[in-house]
Amino acid sequence: MRLGVALLFLLFIGCTNKKPAEEPWVNICSDLTWLDSIKGSIVQSGLNGEIYLSHYKGARVFEINACLSCADFISTVNDCEGKVLCEFGGIAGINTCPDYSPADRLLYWKN
């Protein structure tokens, strides 16, 4: 009986009325029409792509891979305005952002 009461007590202690945190990509950029255009192009081309939200040099960025099955395709890291900050990948092993680490990235979109 005491064990049941203790478990019930612990259950209620863990419950709070805190509002859930917003998704990390909400309200990060004022206008993402450029990103919608890229997503549309990926879908229209029949390719499988993905877009991640990440950090680069203290700013929120989008890592865009427009062709997951293309070994020679280059991924880009774009700022909120769509400007390409750097790129990496491809058969040639291009990497103009060796200090970019995708370790903390979050999936934003995938088809």
DSSP file with accessible surface (Angstrom, degrees, kcal/mol):
  #  RESIDUE AA STRUCTURE BP1 BP2  ACC     N-H-->O    O-->H-N    N-H-->O    O-->H-N    TCO  KAPPA ALPHA  PHI   PSI    X-CA   Y-CA   Z-CA
    1    1 A M     >        0   0  196      0, 0.0     4,-2.1     0, 0.0     5,-0.2   0.000 360.0 360.0 360.0 -46.5    0.0    0.0    0.0
    2    2 A R  H  >  +     0   0  222      1,-0.2     4,-2.5     2,-0.2     5,-0.2   0.879 360.0  53.9 -62.2 -37.0    2.8    2.4    0.9
    3    3 A L  H  > S+     0   0  129      2,-0.2     4,-2.6     1,-0.2    -1,-0.2   0.921 107.9  49.9 -63.3 -42.3    4.6    1.7   -2.3
    4    4 A G  H  > S+     0   0   44      2,-0.2     4,-2.3     1,-0.2    -2,-0.2   0.917 111.8  47.7 -62.7 -41.4    1.5    2.5   -4.3
    5    5 A V  H  X S+     0   0   85     -4,-2.1     4,-2.6     2,-0.2    -1,-0.2   0.920 111.8  50.6 -66.1 -42.0    1.0    5.8   -2.5
    6    6 A A  H  X S+     0   0   48     -4,-2.5     4,-2.4     2,-0.2    -2,-0.2   0.917 111.1  47.9 -63.7 -42.3    4.7    6.7   -3.0
    7    7 A L  H  X S+     0   0  103     -4,-2.6     4,-2.2     2,-0.2    -1,-0.2   0.907 111.9  49.8 -65.3 -40.2    4.5    5.9   -6.7
    8    8 A L  H  X S+     0   0   95     -4,-2.3     4,-2.1    -5,-0.2    -2,-0.2   0.917 110.3  51.0 -63.5 -41.8    1.3    8.0   -7.0
    9    9 A F  H  X S+     0   0  129     -4,-2.6     4,-2.0     1,-0.2    -2,-0.2   0.932 110.4  48.5 -60.9 -45.4    3.0   10.9   -5.2
   10   10 A L  H  X S+     0   0  110     -4,-2.4     4,-1.7     1,-0.2    -1,-0.2   0.876 108.4  55.2 -64.5 -36.1    6.0   10.7   -7.5
   11   11 A L  H  X S+     0   0  108     -4,-2.2     4,-0.6     1,-0.2    -1,-0.2   0.936 110.2  44.8 -61.9 -44.7    3.7   10.7  -10.5
   12   12 A F  H >< S+     0   0  138     -4,-2.1     3,-0.5     1,-0.2    -2,-0.2   0.835 107.9  57.6 -72.6 -30.0    2.0   13.9   -9.4
   13   13 A I  H 3< S+     0   0   96     -4,-2.0    -1,-0.2     1,-0.2    -2,-0.2   0.903 104.3  53.4 -64.8 -37.3    5.3   15.6   -8.5
   14   14 A G  H 3< S+     0   0   62     -4,-1.7     2,-0.4    -5,-0.2    -1,-0.2   0.681  93.1  88.0 -72.9 -16.2    6.4   15.1  -12.1
   15   15 A C    <<  +     0   0   83     -4,-0.6     2,-0.3    -3,-0.5    -4,-0.0  -0.703  54.2 167.2 -88.2 131.9    3.3   16.7  -13.6
   16   16 A T        -     0   0   89     -2,-0.4    -2,-0.0     2,-0.1    -3,-0.0  -0.891  44.2-123.8-134.3 169.3    3.4   20.5  -14.1
   17   17 A N        +     0   0  173     -2,-0.3     2,-0.1     2,-0.0    -2,-0.0   0.101  61.2 140.2 -98.6  20.1    1.3   23.0  -15.9
   18   18 A K        -     0   0  172      1,-0.1    -2,-0.1     3,-0.0     3,-0.1  -0.403  58.3-113.9 -66.5 141.5    4.2   24.3  -17.9
   19   19 A K        -     0   0  178      1,-0.1    -1,-0.1    -2,-0.1     3,-0.1  -0.529  38.8-104.5 -71.7 136.3    3.5   25.1  -21.5
   20   20 A P        -     0   0  113      0, 0.0    -1,-0.1     0, 0.0     2,-0.0  -0.323  41.4 -99.6 -63.7 146.4    5.4   22.8  -23.9
   21   21 A A        -     0   0   97      1,-0.1     2,-0.0    -3,-0.1    -3,-0.0  -0.352  41.0-107.0 -64.3 145.5    8.4   24.3  -25.5
   22   22 A E        -     0   0  119      1,-0.1    -1,-0.1    -3,-0.1    -3,-0.0  -0.351  44.4 -87.3 -67.5 154.5    7.9   25.5  -29.1
   23   23 A E    >   -     0   0  109      1,-0.1     3,-1.6     2,-0.1    -1,-0.1  -0.374  42.5-118.7 -58.2 141.9    9.4   23.5  -31.9
   24   24 A P  T 3  S+     0   0   45      0, 0.0    -1,-0.1     0, 0.0    -2,-0.1   0.691 109.4  52.2 -64.7 -17.7   13.0   24.8  -32.3
   25   25 A W  T >  S+     0   0   76      2,-0.1     3,-1.1     3,-0.0     4,-0.3   0.504  80.9 111.5 -96.9  -4.5   12.4   25.9  -35.9
   26   26 A V  T <  S-     0   0   59     -3,-1.6    -4,-0.1     1,-0.2     0, 0.0  -0.526  90.5  -1.1 -71.5 133.9    9.3   28.0  -35.2
   27   27 A N  T 3  S+     0   0  135     -2,-0.2    -1,-0.2     2,-0.2     3,-0.1   0.767  90.1 124.5  62.0  30.0    9.9   31.8  -35.7
   28   28 A I  S <  S+     0   0   40     -3,-1.1     2,-0.3     1,-0.2    32,-0.1   0.772  76.0  25.6 -88.2 -25.5   13.6   31.5  -36.5
   29   29 A a        -     0   0   23     -4,-0.3    -1,-0.2     1,-0.1    -2,-0.2  -0.988  67.8-140.0-136.8 147.1   13.3   33.4  -39.8
   30   30 A S  S    S+     0   0  128     -2,-0.3     2,-0.4     1,-0.2    -1,-0.1   0.818  90.8  25.1 -78.9 -29.0   10.8   36.0  -41.0
   31   31 A D        +     0   0   87     49,-0.2    -1,-0.2     1,-0.1     3,-0.2  -0.938  52.1 169.1-143.2 114.8   10.4   34.7  -44.6
   32   32 A L     >  +     0   0   31     -2,-0.4     4,-2.2    -3,-0.2     3,-0.3   0.009  42.2 118.4-112.9  28.9   11.0   31.2  -45.8
   33   33 A T  H  > S+     0   0   86      1,-0.2     4,-2.0     2,-0.2    -1,-0.1   0.864  75.5  57.5 -63.0 -33.3    9.6   31.4  -49.3
   34   34 A W  H  > S+     0   0   43     -3,-0.2     4,-1.7     2,-0.2    -1,-0.2   0.891 107.6  47.5 -62.6 -36.9   13.0   30.6  -50.7
   35   35 A L  H  > S+     0   0    0     -3,-0.3     4,-2.6     2,-0.2    -2,-0.2   0.893 108.6  53.4 -73.4 -38.4   13.0   27.4  -48.7
   36   36 A D  H  X S+     0   0   86     -4,-2.2     4,-2.5     1,-0.2    -1,-0.2   0.886 107.5  53.2 -60.6 -37.2    9.5   26.5  -49.8
   37   37 A S  H  X S+     0   0   76     -4,-2.0     4,-2.3     2,-0.2    -2,-0.2   0.910 108.8  48.5 -64.5 -42.0   10.7   27.0  -53.4
   38   38 A I  H  X S+     0   0   49     -4,-1.7     4,-2.3     2,-0.2    -2,-0.2   0.930 111.2  49.9 -64.9 -44.5   13.6   24.6  -52.8
   39   39 A K  H  X S+     0   0   40     -4,-2.6     4,-2.4     1,-0.2     5,-0.2   0.929 110.7  50.4 -59.7 -43.6   11.3   22.0  -51.3
   40   40 A G  H  X S+     0   0   38     -4,-2.5     4,-2.9     1,-0.2    -1,-0.2   0.895 109.5  50.7 -61.2 -40.8    9.0   22.3  -54.3
   41   41 A S  H  X S+     0   0   67     -4,-2.3     4,-2.0     2,-0.2     6,-0.2   0.891 109.7  50.3 -64.2 -40.5   11.8   21.8  -56.7
   42   42 A I  H  X>S+     0   0    5     -4,-2.3     5,-1.4     2,-0.2     4,-0.6   0.950 114.6  43.3 -62.8 -48.5   13.0   18.7  -54.9
   43   43 A V  H ><5S+     0   0   85     -4,-2.4     3,-1.3     1,-0.2    -2,-0.2   0.937 113.7  51.0 -63.5 -46.2    9.5   17.2  -54.9
   44   44 A Q  H 3<5S+     0   0  174     -4,-2.9    -1,-0.2     1,-0.3    -2,-0.2   0.851 106.9  54.3 -62.7 -34.0    8.9   18.2  -58.5
   45   45 A S  H 3<5S-     0   0   68     -4,-2.0    -1,-0.3    -5,-0.2    -2,-0.2   0.628 110.4-121.7 -76.1 -12.7   12.1   16.7  -59.7
   46   46 A G  T <<5 +     0   0   64     -3,-1.3    -3,-0.2    -4,-0.6     2,-0.1   0.558  67.8 133.9  83.3   8.1   11.2   13.3  -58.2
   47   47 A L      < -     0   0   59     -5,-1.4     2,-0.6    -6,-0.2    -1,-0.3  -0.456  57.8-122.5 -86.9 161.6   14.3   13.3  -56.0
   48   48 A N        +     0   0   88     -2,-0.1    20,-3.8    -3,-0.1    21,-0.4  -0.934  43.0 163.5-104.0 122.0   14.4   12.5  -52.3
   49   49 A G        -     0   0    0     -2,-0.6    62,-1.8    18,-0.2     2,-0.3  -0.780  22.2-154.5-130.7 174.0   15.9   15.3  -50.2
   50   50 A E  E     -AB  65 110A  23     15,-2.5    15,-2.6    -2,-0.3     2,-0.4  -0.993   3.0-155.1-150.3 152.5   16.1   16.5  -46.7
   51   51 A I  E     -AB  64 109A   0     58,-3.0    57,-2.8    -2,-0.3    58,-2.1  -0.998  12.6-166.1-131.0 131.4   16.5   19.8  -44.8
   52   52 A Y  E     -AB  63 107A  37     11,-2.6    11,-2.6    -2,-0.4     2,-0.4  -0.886  17.6-134.2-116.3 149.9   17.9   20.2  -41.4
   53   53 A L  E     +AB  62 106A   1     53,-3.1    53,-2.7    -2,-0.4     2,-0.2  -0.859  45.0 144.0 -97.4 133.5   17.9   23.0  -38.9
   54   54 A S  E     -A   61   0A   1      7,-2.7     7,-2.5    -2,-0.4     2,-0.4  -0.802  44.7 -97.1-150.9-170.3   21.3   23.6  -37.4
   55   55 A H  E     +A   60   0A  77     46,-0.3    46,-0.4     5,-0.2     2,-0.3  -0.956  29.2 174.6-121.7 144.1   23.8   26.2  -36.1
   56   56 A Y  E >  S-A   59   0A  21      3,-2.3     3,-1.5    -2,-0.4    44,-0.1  -0.914  73.2 -15.5-151.2 120.7   26.8   27.6  -37.9
   57   57 A K  T 3  S-     0   0  159     -2,-0.3     3,-0.1     1,-0.3    43,-0.0   0.880 129.0 -50.7  53.1  43.4   29.0   30.4  -36.5
   58   58 A G  T 3  S+     0   0   82      1,-0.2     2,-0.3     0, 0.0    -1,-0.3   0.518 118.4 101.6  80.1   5.1   26.4   31.3  -33.9
   59   59 A A  E <  S-A   56   0A  48     -3,-1.5    -3,-2.3    20,-0.0     2,-0.3  -0.882  77.1-106.5-121.1 154.7   23.4   31.6  -36.3
   60   60 A R  E     +A   55   0A  82     -2,-0.3    20,-0.4    -5,-0.2     2,-0.3  -0.599  48.2 174.8 -74.2 135.8   20.5   29.3  -37.1
   61   61 A V  E     -A   54   0A   0     -7,-2.5    -7,-2.7    -2,-0.3     2,-0.5  -0.903  30.4-123.5-138.7 166.6   21.0   27.8  -40.6
   62   62 A F  E     -AC  53  78A   0     16,-2.7    16,-3.0    -2,-0.3     2,-0.6  -0.969  14.6-153.3-114.3 125.2   19.5   25.2  -42.9
   63   63 A E  E     -AC  52  77A   8    -11,-2.6   -11,-2.6    -2,-0.5     2,-0.5  -0.895  20.2-164.0 -95.5 120.2   21.5   22.3  -44.2
   64   64 A I  E     +AC  51  76A   7     12,-3.1    12,-2.2    -2,-0.6     2,-0.5  -0.930  21.1 176.4-116.4 122.9   20.0   21.3  -47.5
   65   65 A N  E     -A   50   0A  31    -15,-2.6   -15,-2.5    -2,-0.5     3,-0.2  -0.945   5.4-176.6-119.7 104.2   20.6   18.0  -49.3
   66   66 A A  S    S+     0   0   18     -2,-0.5     2,-0.2     8,-0.3    -1,-0.1   0.516  74.6  35.8 -83.2  -5.4   18.4   18.0  -52.4
   67   67 A b    >   -     0   0    1      3,-0.1     3,-1.1   -20,-0.1    -1,-0.2  -0.715  57.1-179.6-151.2  97.1   19.3   14.5  -53.5
   68   68 A L  T 3  S+     0   0   63    -20,-3.8   -19,-0.1     1,-0.2    -1,-0.1   0.810  87.4  47.2 -66.2 -30.2   19.9   11.8  -50.9
   69   69 A S  T 3  S+     0   0  101    -21,-0.4     2,-0.7     1,-0.0    -1,-0.2   0.342  88.9  97.0 -96.6   8.9   20.7    9.1  -53.5
   70   70 A b    X   -     0   0   39     -3,-1.1     3,-1.5     1,-0.1    20,-0.2  -0.862  53.6-166.6-102.7 109.6   23.1   11.2  -55.5
   71   71 A A  T 3  S+     0   0   84     -2,-0.7    19,-0.3     1,-0.3    -1,-0.1   0.779  89.3  47.9 -64.5 -26.7   26.7   10.5  -54.6
   72   72 A D  T 3  S+     0   0  105     18,-0.2     2,-0.3    19,-0.1    -1,-0.3   0.273  85.6 114.9-100.9  14.7   28.0   13.6  -56.5
   73   73 A F    <   -     0   0   82     -3,-1.5    17,-0.9    -6,-0.2     2,-0.5  -0.609  59.6-134.9 -88.1 143.6   25.4   16.0  -55.1
   74   74 A I  E     - D   0  89A  50     -2,-0.3    -8,-0.3    15,-0.2     2,-0.3  -0.828  10.3-143.6-102.0 129.4   26.6   18.9  -52.9
   75   75 A S  E     - D   0  88A   9     13,-2.7    13,-2.3    -2,-0.5     2,-0.3  -0.649  18.0-150.9 -85.0 149.0   24.8   19.9  -49.7
   76   76 A T  E     -CD  64  87A  27    -12,-2.2   -12,-3.1    -2,-0.3     2,-0.5  -0.875  12.7-143.6-121.6 154.1   24.6   23.5  -48.8
   77   77 A V  E     -CD  63  86A   0      9,-2.6     8,-3.4    -2,-0.3     9,-1.2  -0.983  29.8-173.3-113.6 117.8   24.3   25.4  -45.5
   78   78 A N  E     -CD  62  84A   6    -16,-3.0   -16,-2.7    -2,-0.5     6,-0.2  -0.888  17.7-132.7-116.8 147.6   22.1   28.4  -46.0
   79   79 A D    >   -     0   0   30      4,-2.2     3,-1.8    -2,-0.3   -18,-0.1  -0.182  46.5 -83.0 -83.4-176.2   21.2   31.4  -43.7
   80   80 A a  T 3  S+     0   0   21    -20,-0.4   -49,-0.2     1,-0.3   -45,-0.1   0.723 130.2  52.7 -63.7 -22.9   17.6   32.6  -43.0
   81   81 A E  T 3  S-     0   0  143      2,-0.1    -1,-0.3   -47,-0.1   -52,-0.0   0.472 120.8-105.8 -90.7  -4.1   17.6   34.6  -46.2
   82   82 A G    <   +     0   0   20     -3,-1.8     2,-0.2     1,-0.3    -2,-0.1   0.410  68.6 149.2  96.6  -1.8   18.6   31.7  -48.4
   83   83 A K        -     0   0  138      1,-0.1    -4,-2.2    -5,-0.1     2,-0.6  -0.465  51.6-120.8 -68.2 131.9   22.2   32.8  -48.9
   84   84 A V  E     -D   78   0A  71     -6,-0.2    -6,-0.3    -2,-0.2     3,-0.1  -0.633  30.9-179.8 -75.1 118.7   24.6   29.8  -49.3
   85   85 A L  E     -     0   0A  66     -8,-3.4     2,-0.3    -2,-0.6    -1,-0.2   0.816  64.2 -26.3 -87.7 -35.8   27.2   30.2  -46.6
   86   86 A c  E     -D   77   0A   4     -9,-1.2    -9,-2.6    11,-0.1    -1,-0.3  -0.967  57.6-143.2-167.1 172.2   29.1   27.1  -47.5
   87   87 A E  E     -D   76   0A  69     -2,-0.3     9,-2.9   -11,-0.2    10,-0.4  -0.977  12.6-179.0-147.1 156.9   28.8   23.7  -49.2
   88   88 A F  E     +DE  75  95A  47    -13,-2.3   -13,-2.7    -2,-0.3     7,-0.3  -0.986  37.2  42.6-154.5 158.0   30.2   20.2  -48.8
   89   89 A G  E   > +DE  74  94A  27      5,-2.5     5,-1.5    -2,-0.3   -15,-0.2  -0.638  44.5 119.9 108.5-161.1   30.0   16.7  -50.4
   90   90 A G  T > 5S-     0   0   20    -17,-0.9     3,-1.2   -19,-0.3   -18,-0.2  -0.010  81.3 -69.8  81.9 167.5   30.1   15.4  -53.9
   91   91 A I  T 3 5S+     0   0  138      1,-0.3    -1,-0.2     2,-0.1   -19,-0.1   0.876 133.1  57.3 -63.1 -34.5   32.5   13.1  -55.5
   92   92 A A  T 3 5S-     0   0   90    -20,-0.1    -1,-0.3    -3,-0.1    -2,-0.2   0.626 109.1-124.8 -73.9 -11.0   35.2   15.7  -55.4
   93   93 A G  T < 5 -     0   0   53     -3,-1.2    -3,-0.2     1,-0.2    -2,-0.1   0.859  37.0-171.7  71.4  35.7   34.8   16.0  -51.6
   94   94 A I  E   < +E   89   0A  63     -5,-1.5    -5,-2.5    -6,-0.1     2,-0.2  -0.329  12.7 169.5 -60.4 138.8   34.2   19.7  -51.6
   95   95 A N  E     +E   88   0A  86     -7,-0.3    -7,-0.2     1,-0.1    -1,-0.0  -0.656  15.4 163.4-154.9  93.9   34.1   21.3  -48.2
   96   96 A T  S    S+     0   0   82     -9,-2.9    -8,-0.1     1,-0.2     3,-0.1   0.341  80.1  52.3 -92.0   6.2   34.0   25.1  -47.9
   97   97 A c    >   +     0   0    2    -10,-0.4     3,-2.0     1,-0.1    -1,-0.2  -0.479  56.4 158.4-137.3  67.1   32.9   24.8  -44.3
   98   98 A P  T 3  S+     0   0  106      0, 0.0    -1,-0.1     0, 0.0    -2,-0.1   0.729  77.1  58.7 -64.4 -18.3   35.2   22.5  -42.4
   99   99 A D  T 3  S+     0   0   96     -3,-0.1     2,-0.4     2,-0.0   -42,-0.2   0.428  81.4 105.6 -90.7   1.7   34.2   24.1  -39.1
  100  100 A Y    <   -     0   0   21     -3,-2.0   -44,-0.1   -44,-0.1    -3,-0.1  -0.681  51.2-169.2 -81.8 131.3   30.5   23.2  -39.6
  101  101 A S    >   -     0   0   70     -2,-0.4     3,-0.7   -46,-0.4   -46,-0.3  -0.966  16.3-164.3-124.1 116.6   29.3   20.3  -37.4
  102  102 A P  G >   +     0   0   53      0, 0.0     3,-1.5     0, 0.0    -1,-0.1   0.294  61.3 110.2 -79.9  14.3   25.9   18.7  -38.1
  103  103 A A  G 3  S+     0   0   91      1,-0.3   -49,-0.0   -49,-0.0     0, 0.0   0.836  81.0  39.6 -60.8 -34.2   26.0   17.1  -34.7
  104  104 A D  G <  S+     0   0   79     -3,-0.7    -1,-0.3   -49,-0.1   -51,-0.0   0.229  87.7 131.8-101.9  16.3   23.2   19.2  -33.2
  105  105 A R    <   -     0   0   81     -3,-1.5     2,-0.4   -51,-0.1   -51,-0.2  -0.312  41.9-152.0 -74.0 153.0   21.0   19.4  -36.3
  106  106 A L  E     -B   53   0A  73    -53,-2.7   -53,-3.1    -2,-0.0     2,-0.2  -0.979  26.8-107.2-123.3 137.3   17.2   18.7  -36.2
  107  107 A L  E     +B   52   0A  79     -2,-0.4   -55,-0.2   -55,-0.2     3,-0.1  -0.441  38.9 171.6 -65.0 124.6   15.2   17.3  -39.1
  108  108 A Y  E     -     0   0A  50    -57,-2.8     2,-0.3     1,-0.4   -56,-0.2   0.791  64.4  -6.6-100.5 -41.2   13.1   20.1  -40.6
  109  109 A W  E     +B   51   0A  54    -58,-2.1   -58,-3.0     2,-0.0    -1,-0.4  -0.988  57.7 170.9-158.0 145.7   11.7   18.5  -43.7
  110  110 A K  E      B   50   0A 115     -2,-0.3   -60,-0.2   -60,-0.2   -62,-0.0  -0.969 360.0 360.0-155.5 141.0   12.1   15.2  -45.7
  111  111 A N              0   0   65    -62,-1.8    -2,-0.0    -2,-0.3   -63,-0.0  -0.708 360.0 360.0-115.9 360.0   10.3   13.7  -48.6
